[in-house]
Amino acid sequence: MSIDIGADAIDREYASNNAVYKQCYIEGHPAAVSGKIIKVRLWIKGHIGYPLQIGTLYKTNGNVFSSRDWGRVHAPVDGYNEYTRWYLNGWAPLELDCEAGDYIGVRMWQAPTGNGIAVDTGVGLGRWRTLSENVSFPFTNKEFNFLADQEMSLNGEMAPAIILPTVTTDPATEIT
């Protein structure tokens, strides 16, 4: 299992829910390379009961982010969830555009207390959470709050790189 963006989709101590706001969360492990994310994995604690918006995001300045690409996935169930299809004007194979340095994020609606994406504290590179409610994909220049030493069970796998062969030839010395 290759993780190209995000953190392990494993059971963790807490849930990243918010019973009041509809917030967007960003996992703190950025992509090392550019490509298409073809698989998204996450771990849910409890029951959410609604589809999620998953997207790629990039920093525009400090703690300000914009979305690059996004789609909607089926409502996750308790435990491990893996998606290879998404909904954006119809169901299709999941292909999220991702540039090196981008982050993976999720938009969550209201969830009952104790339910949400699994999170650990005291570990990881940190994650971000929107400062205001009702942030939905797509968006431009939204401010996020950094939550240090936290890791969220959300990641993506990119399509294998296609490496084209390099062809070299000797220069023509005589053309007739």
Buried (B, 14 or more C-beta within 10 A) or exposed (E): EEBBBBBBBEEBEBBBBBEEBBBBBBBBBBBEEEBBBBBBBBBBBBBBEEBBBBBBBBBEEEBEBBBBBBBBBBEBEEEBBEBEEBBBEEEEEBBBBBBEEBBBBBBBBBBEEEBBBBBBEEEBEBBBBBEEEEBEBEBEEBBBEEBEEBBBBBBBBBEEEEEEEEEEEEEEEEEE
